[in-house]
Amino acid sequence: MPDLRGAISAARLARLYYGADDAKSGGVAHGARVFSHAQCHHVPQVYDGIAAGEAEALLREFFAARRG
C-alpha cells in the first residue's frame, strides 16, 4: 500500500475518499499516517468511513473467498 499513498501524494489529488479503516496496517488514519509526516509535501483532504459497514463486509467477503 505505500506505493498507493505515494501515488496519491505525487498526483496531488485534492481529496481521498474511503470506507473501511485498517487499524492493523493502514497508513492514513492509523499506522504510518503518511500524510502527517514532514516529508509529505502534499496532503489531500481525507474523507473516511464512507459506508464503512458495507465496505468492511465487501473486503471480508473478498478475502474470505481468496483464502478458500
Buried (B, 14 or more C-beta within 10 A) or exposed (E): EEEEBEEBBEEEEEEBEBBBBBEEEBBBBEEBEBBEEEEBEEEBEEEBEEEEEEBBEEEEEEEEEEEE
